[in-house]
Amino acid sequence: MNETRLLASSATPGHLGPYRLLNVVNTGQTSRIWQAYHDGDNKLCGLKVLLQEFLRNREHLGYLKNEWVVGEKLSHPRLIQMYEFGVSKNEPYLAMEWFAAPNLKHRLRYDRERFEYQFPRLIEQMCEALIYLHGEGWIHRDVKPDNYLVADSGELKLIDFALAQRIKSGVSRFLGPKSKVQGTRSYMSPEQIRGNLVDGRSDLYSLGCTVFEMLAGKTPFTGSTPNELLLKHLHSSPPTVESANRNVTPEFADLIRRTLSKKPSLRPQSVVDFLTEVRMTRMFKTAPKPPVEGEPSKNPEG
């Protein structure tokens, strides 16, 4: 897919702070991402702004501010770089690194076969992002394909720190009320659903759901209602990856099964441990081949 096609054709002139607005590249339920240009620094940026109806919503303003608080001091090639949080014309915005790439969810929907040969490399990069984030004392709490951007080259970056929290340790682990239940239902760990204390193993569970989806073409659990889906995370055993993808080795399927254990103590005990096992375990019985050069993408936008 030509990554320049990510840019919407509708351009709206104007500025927000020092940023010249160029194109809307994505509109979500509560916010919009602009491609913008900082005239003083002469560089492209991504600008995240709340939709008009959420500008005075304290909860969503808090999420936007939290992204800045978490991301402002983080610096790693696998994480999107945060530049600035500001307010202009009573409109808050978050400026970040410009990385012209669709998210992994998009890739799996339209380009899965073309990217399958890169899955081992992508999973390593996904782990590297979380290892750094956890090492800096943060847990992401919303790991999912939508929050990994994947370039045509296979370069990957983790985004969206709106729900990220400090990892608690020592006495602080036992103080305070339960956490508010937040996240994306298809990828939430059992302890996150219960509002219990979470650590890096919760992100690892979500990563396991993401890797399962990469290999199987679907999430490990589905439900006809939100509550049914959450109950499956809490009580149901996931299907094996092998049942959906016969090319996955039993050893790798077992690793994913353990990563999706209901009890954190039964999972690999850190993303570092998981990555070590990934590197030691053959993923595919027959390694997928890169697409033939010039082969058309199934992506309707490409």
C-alpha positions in Angstrom: 0.0 0.0 0.0 1.2 3.5 -0.8 1.5 5.1 2.6 0.7 8.5 1.2 -2.8 7.3 0.7 -3.3 7.5 4.5 -3.7 11.3 4.1 -7.3 12.3 3.7 -8.1 14.4 0.6 -10.0 17.0 2.6 -7.6 19.6 3.9 -8.8 22.4 6.2 -6.6 25.5 6.4 -5.7 27.1 9.7 -3.4 26.8 12.6 -3.5 25.4 16.1 -0.8 27.0 18.2 2.4 26.9 16.1 1.1 24.1 13.9 -0.3 24.5 10.5 -3.1 22.0 9.9 -2.8 20.1 6.7 -5.0 16.9 6.5 -7.2 14.9 8.8 -5.7 11.4 8.8 -7.9 9.7 11.3 -11.1 10.4 13.2 -12.0 8.2 16.2 -14.9 8.2 18.6 -13.5 11.0 20.7 -10.5 12.5 18.9 -9.1 13.4 15.6 -5.5 13.1 14.2 -4.2 15.8 11.9 -1.1 15.9 9.8 0.4 19.2 10.7 3.5 21.3 10.0 5.5 23.2 12.6 6.6 26.3 10.7 9.3 27.2 13.2 10.9 23.7 13.3 10.2 23.0 9.6 8.9 19.5 10.3 5.7 17.4 9.9 3.9 16.3 13.1 0.9 14.4 14.1 -1.6 16.5 16.1 -4.2 14.8 18.3 -7.2 17.0 19.2 -10.5 16.2 20.9 -13.7 16.3 18.8 -15.9 19.4 19.4 -18.4 17.5 21.7 -15.6 16.3 24.0 -13.7 19.6 24.4 -15.2 20.2 27.8 -15.3 16.6 28.9 -13.0 16.3 31.9 -12.5 12.5 31.5 -11.3 12.7 27.9 -9.3 15.8 28.5 -7.6 13.8 31.3 -6.8 11.0 28.8 -5.2 13.5 26.5 -3.1 15.0 29.3 -2.2 11.6 30.5 -0.7 10.7 27.1 1.6 13.7 27.5 2.5 13.0 31.1 3.4 9.4 30.2 5.1 10.1 26.9 7.0 13.4 27.4 10.1 11.8 28.8 10.0 8.5 26.9 12.4 8.0 24.0 12.6 4.8 22.1 12.5 3.9 18.4 9.6 1.6 19.0 7.4 4.2 20.7 5.8 7.3 19.1 7.6 10.4 20.3 5.6 13.0 22.1 6.5 16.7 21.4 4.2 19.0 23.2 0.9 19.5 25.0 -0.7 22.8 24.4 -4.0 24.8 24.3 -4.9 27.2 21.5 -8.2 28.9 21.0 -9.5 26.9 24.0 -8.7 23.7 22.2 -6.2 21.3 23.8 -3.8 19.4 21.5 -1.1 16.9 21.7 1.8 17.1 19.2 3.7 14.0 18.3 6.1 12.4 15.9 4.8 12.0 12.3 4.9 8.3 11.3 3.0 7.7 8.1 1.7 4.1 8.6 -1.5 2.2 9.1 -2.1 0.4 12.3 -1.7 -3.4 12.7 -5.4 -3.9 12.8 -5.6 -2.4 9.3 -2.7 -4.5 8.1 -4.3 -7.7 9.4 -7.6 -6.9 7.7 -6.2 -6.0 4.3 -2.5 -7.0 4.1 -2.2 -10.0 6.4 -0.8 -12.5 3.8 1.7 -9.9 2.6 3.0 -9.3 6.1 2.9 -12.8 7.5 6.5 -13.4 6.7 7.4 -10.4 8.9 5.4 -11.6 11.9 8.5 -12.8 13.9 10.1 -9.4 13.4 6.9 -7.5 14.2 6.4 -9.5 17.4 9.9 -8.8 18.5 9.4 -5.0 18.0 6.0 -5.2 19.8 7.9 -6.7 22.7 10.7 -4.2 22.6 8.2 -1.4 22.9 6.6 -2.9 26.0 9.9 -3.9 27.6 11.1 -0.3 27.4 7.8 1.1 28.6 7.7 -1.3 31.6 11.3 -0.5 32.3 10.4 3.1 32.6 7.8 2.2 35.2 4.6 2.3 33.1 2.0 -0.2 32.1 0.1 0.5 28.8 -3.2 -1.1 29.6 -4.5 -0.9 26.1 -2.2 -3.2 24.0 -4.0 -4.2 20.8 -3.4 -4.2 17.0 -5.0 -0.7 16.7 -2.2 0.8 18.9 0.7 -0.5 16.9 1.6 1.4 13.7 3.3 -0.7 11.0 5.1 0.8 8.0 5.5 -0.8 4.6 9.1 -1.5 5.6 7.9 -3.5 8.7 9.0 -0.8 11.2 6.6 -0.6 14.1 5.7 1.9 16.8 3.5 1.7 19.9 1.0 4.6 20.3 -1.7 5.8 22.6 -0.8 6.2 26.3 -4.2 7.5 27.3 -4.8 4.6 29.8 -1.2 4.1 30.9 -0.5 3.9 34.6 2.5 3.8 36.9 3.4 0.2 37.9 3.0 0.0 41.6 5.5 -1.7 43.8 6.1 -2.3 47.5 3.5 -1.2 50.0 1.8 0.9 47.4 0.7 -2.3 45.7 -1.8 -2.9 48.5 -3.0 0.7 49.1 -5.9 2.5 47.5 -9.1 1.5 45.8 -9.5 -0.9 42.9 -8.7 0.5 39.4 -11.4 1.7 37.2 -12.1 -1.0 34.6 -10.8 0.4 31.3 -9.4 -1.0 28.1 -10.6 -2.8 25.0 -12.7 -5.8 25.7 -11.2 -8.2 23.1 -7.7 -7.8 24.7 -8.2 -7.2 28.4 -6.6 -9.4 31.0 -8.8 -11.1 33.6 -7.2 -9.0 36.4 -7.8 -5.8 34.4 -11.5 -6.7 34.0 -11.8 -7.3 37.7 -10.2 -3.9 38.5 -7.4 -5.7 40.3 -3.8 -4.4 40.5 -2.1 -4.9 37.2 1.5 -5.2 36.2 3.5 -6.0 33.0 1.9 -9.4 32.9 -1.4 -7.8 32.1 0.0 -6.1 29.1 1.6 -9.5 28.2 -1.9 -11.1 28.2 -3.1 -8.4 25.8 -0.1 -8.9 23.7 -0.9 -12.6 23.6 -4.4 -11.8 22.4 -2.8 -9.6 19.7 -0.4 -12.3 18.5 -3.2 -14.9 18.5 -5.1 -12.6 16.2 -2.1 -12.2 13.9 -1.7 -15.9 13.6 -5.3 -17.0 13.7 -7.0 -14.1 11.8 -9.4 -13.6 14.7 -9.3 -12.7 18.4 -9.2 -15.6 20.9 -12.6 -14.7 22.3 -15.8 -13.3 20.8 -19.2 -12.7 22.4 -22.7 -11.7 21.3 -22.7 -9.1 24.1 -19.9 -7.1 25.9 -20.5 -9.0 29.1 -20.3 -12.4 27.4 -17.0 -11.4 25.9 -15.6 -10.3 29.3 -16.8 -13.5 31.0 -14.9 -15.5 28.4 -11.7 -13.7 29.3 -12.4 -14.5 32.9 -13.5 -18.2 32.7 -13.1 -19.7 29.2 -10.1 -21.5 27.7 -9.1 -20.0 24.4 -9.0 -22.1 21.3 -5.5 -23.2 20.2 -3.8 -21.1 17.5 -3.2 -24.4 15.6 -6.9 -25.0 15.1 -7.1 -21.8 13.0 -3.6 -21.9 11.5 -2.2 -25.3 10.8 1.2 -23.8 9.9 1.8 -22.7 13.5 4.1 -25.1 15.4 2.8 -26.9 18.5 5.6 -25.3 20.5 4.6 -21.7 19.6 0.9 -22.5 20.1 1.8 -23.7 23.6 3.6 -20.4 24.3 0.6 -18.4 23.3 -1.7 -20.7 25.4 0.5 -20.0 28.5 0.6 -16.3 27.7 -3.3 -16.3 27.8 -3.4 -18.0 31.2 -6.1 -16.6 33.5 -3.6 -16.4 36.4 -0.7 -14.0 35.9 1.6 -16.5 37.8 1.1 -19.1 35.0 2.2 -16.7 32.2 5.8 -15.9 31.3 6.7 -13.5 34.1 7.7 -10.6 32.0 7.7 -9.4 28.3 11.5 -10.1 28.5 10.8 -13.7 29.3 8.2 -14.0 26.6 10.5 -12.5 24.0 13.3 -14.9 25.0 10.9 -17.8 24.4 9.7 -16.3 21.1 13.3 -16.2 19.9 13.9 -19.8 20.9 10.7 -21.2 19.5 10.0 -21.9 15.8 6.8 -20.1 14.9 5.9 -21.6 11.6 6.2 -25.2 10.3 6.9 -23.7 6.8 8.2 -20.1 6.8 6.0 -17.8 4.9 7.6 -16.2 1.9 7.8 -12.4 1.1 5.2 -11.3 -1.5 6.4 -11.2 -5.1 7.5 -7.7 -6.0 4.8 -5.8 -7.8 2.1 -8.1 -6.5 -1.1 -6.0 -5.9 -2.3 -5.5 -2.4 -5.8 -6.6 -1.3 -6.1 -3.3 0.5 -8.9 -1.4 -1.3 -7.1 1.9 -0.5 -3.7 0.6 -1.9 
